[in-house]
Amino acid sequence: MLACYNQYMIDPELKIHLETIERELTDLRKGSNSLWSTLARGAIYGAGYIVGAVLIIIIVGWILNIIGIIPALNDQVDEFRSALQRIGGPVK
């Protein structure tokens, strides 16, 4: 009977590590299930998607303008440059 009991005993050091892991997992579960943390995480991810999409649109538009596929942007860029020159310093 004693041999069977020894077979299921856990090393004390391993038991301490397992208890630490269990406490950390419990803390993570408590923090990640709150409504405010979920709302904040969603708002941050949403803002990231919007900023990323805007940057991609700007870069693609800039490349198409350089290539000359969208000539209408040239007029807008020239107007923007002239407005900036009237306001302040030179724009290259």
BADREN-225035 format. One line per field, with one value per residue: y, z, x of N, C-alpha, C in turn; residue number from 1. Coordinates in steps of 0.001 Angstrom, whole numbers, plus 500000, padded with zeros to 6 digits. Example, Ala and Ser with C-alpha at 12.3 -4.5 7.8 and 13.67 -1.06 7.14 Angstrom:
BEGIN
n.py = [494310	497750]
n.pz = [507800	507080]
n.px = [513190	512850]
ca.py = [495500	498940]
ca.pz = [507800	507140]
ca.px = [512300	513670]
c.py = [496700	500030]
c.pz = [507800	507870]
c.px = [513200	512900]
resi = [1	2]
end
This chain:
BEGIN
n.py = [498804	501224	501603	502210	504666	506256	506305	508162	510555	513925	515772	518132	520637	520738	520767	523302	524950	524251	525162	527906	528439	527811	529830	532106	531644	531771	534463	535663	534837	536152	538854	539054	538661	540780	543326	545927	545646	544065	545779	547926	546623	545893	548437	549437	547589	548066	550763	550431	548902	550768	552870	551461	550767	553317	554198	552344	553013	555635	555209	553557	555318	557349	555993	555346	557921	558774	557051	557932	557165	558207	561156	563251	563662	565073	567759	568347	568013	570044	572291	572006	572329	575004	576300	575744	577103	579713	579986	579386	578290	577194	574439	571353]
n.pz = [500000	500712	498641	496474	497296	497282	494602	493580	494685	494526	493605	495941	495067	492433	492973	494149	491952	490257	491745	491701	488962	488684	490282	488803	486386	487286	488075	485553	484246	485770	485253	482485	481873	482520	481818	481155	480470	478220	476557	476309	475073	472651	471589	471219	469377	467251	466637	465793	463462	461874	461646	460342	457921	456839	456483	454557	452405	451924	451189	448915	447257	447008	445638	443262	442360	441873	439820	437937	437388	438635	437832	438850	441457	441333	440855	443279	445066	444207	444822	447597	448239	447410	449191	451602	451186	451149	453771	455380	455333	452644	450547	449530]
n.px = [500819	501973	503794	502128	501116	503422	503883	502072	502808	503833	506666	507855	508905	507985	505271	504992	505581	503468	501277	501812	501554	498848	497664	498426	497079	494442	494321	494694	492360	490415	491022	490723	488084	486496	484111	484929	487637	487421	485968	487775	489936	488724	488166	490752	491809	490022	490582	493201	492832	491483	493376	495418	494121	493666	496309	497186	495498	496367	499059	498777	497328	499240	501297	499941	499524	502134	502836	501076	498544	496346	495584	494097	494743	497076	496341	495068	497177	498887	497281	497196	499902	500302	498594	499863	502256	501373	500584	502855	506102	508306	507336	508446]
ca.py = [500000	502364	501767	502883	506056	506929	506439	509324	511746	514910	516428	519396	521766	520729	521162	524756	525540	524043	526075	529250	528505	527826	531164	533048	531402	532292	535926	536026	534645	537217	540120	539072	538495	541951	544027	547100	545254	543610	546971	548665	545838	546023	549803	549561	546829	548780	551946	549936	548535	551988	553548	550649	550904	554665	554228	551581	553811	556768	554707	553121	556531	558034	555225	555539	559296	558823	556342	558761	556547	559106	562518	564226	563943	566086	569077	568531	568174	571396	573225	571855	572953	576454	576760	575685	578157	580978	579999	579405	578154	576482	573021	570708]
ca.pz = [500000	500770	497317	495645	497735	496808	493150	493255	495352	493633	494148	496564	494226	491312	493504	494323	490607	489755	492467	491180	487633	488884	490753	487693	485447	487908	487964	484151	483945	486420	484583	481072	481686	482902	480695	480783	479763	476895	475801	476001	474091	471373	471072	470754	468125	466215	466234	465042	462120	461128	461319	459332	456642	456322	455991	453310	451357	451612	450479	447572	446497	446709	444584	442013	441926	441312	438540	437010	437122	439165	437609	439603	442713	441090	441063	444711	445704	443876	445625	448981	448338	447327	450437	452635	450941	451583	455238	456053	454588	451351	450536	448401]
ca.px = [500000	502862	504373	501122	501040	504631	503785	501260	503320	504442	507849	507426	509265	507049	503976	505032	505485	502106	500391	502084	500932	497398	497304	498567	495979	493223	494383	494470	490947	489644	491275	490345	486647	485733	483486	485710	488862	487007	485601	489004	490693	488026	488355	492134	491937	489266	491358	494356	492379	491158	494637	496092	493423	493920	497690	497258	494847	497248	500246	498359	497014	500506	501978	499191	499766	503487	502807	500307	497243	495324	496072	493305	495430	498112	495733	494836	498478	499350	496496	497639	501230	500173	497995	500893	503232	500755	500515	504144	507354	508286	507031	509158]
c.py = [501267	502638	502486	504354	506846	507171	507730	510604	512652	515533	517776	520633	521890	521184	522677	525455	525404	524967	527515	529436	528587	529205	532185	532884	531936	533812	536384	535896	535758	538537	540169	538967	539725	542685	545189	546728	544760	544791	547756	547938	545953	547397	549988	548807	547526	550003	551534	549551	549779	552717	552777	550779	552272	554757	553480	552376	554983	556308	554268	554328	557281	557320	555408	556955	559420	558162	557154	558180	557454	560546	563572	564577	564991	567490	569351	568735	569567	572458	573196	572521	574480	577028	576761	576786	579520	581103	580197	579318	577382	574995	572410	569612]
c.pz = [500000	499409	496389	496023	497232	495300	492773	493938	494334	494351	494739	495725	493035	491766	493682	492973	490041	490452	491993	489819	487765	489364	489625	486672	485998	487815	486535	483774	484552	485680	483162	480854	482063	481655	480219	480047	478363	476003	475380	474936	472714	470753	470525	469451	466987	465711	465423	463618	461276	460706	460237	457965	456016	455767	454676	452165	450945	450792	449063	446706	446095	445581	443254	441476	441290	439942	437494	436670	437583	438980	438401	440920	442530	441323	442554	445456	445428	444677	447081	449191	448299	448601	451547	452446	451349	453102	455854	455118	453300	451533	449326	447805]
c.px = [500868	503498	503404	501022	502236	504586	503042	501746	504010	505623	507423	507763	508325	505670	503914	504889	504078	501110	500580	501425	499420	496934	497378	497453	494658	493191	494139	493000	490100	489807	490759	488847	485845	485238	484337	486985	488539	486649	486845	489823	490050	488203	489767	492337	491206	490011	492577	493976	492104	492436	495390	495450	493673	495336	497836	496643	495740	498448	499888	498027	498268	501249	501265	499371	501144	503519	502043	498961	496110	495820	495295	493979	496522	497569	495528	496145	499031	498596	496942	498999	501133	499544	499024	501930	502670	500753	501881	505303	507185	508001	507702	508345]
resi = [1	2	3	4	5	6	7	8	9	10	11	12	13	14	15	16	17	18	19	20	21	22	23	24	25	26	27	28	29	30	31	32	33	34	35	36	37	38	39	40	41	42	43	44	45	46	47	48	49	50	51	52	53	54	55	56	57	58	59	60	61	62	63	64	65	66	67	68	69	70	71	72	73	74	75	76	77	78	79	80	81	82	83	84	85	86	87	88	89	90	91	92]
end
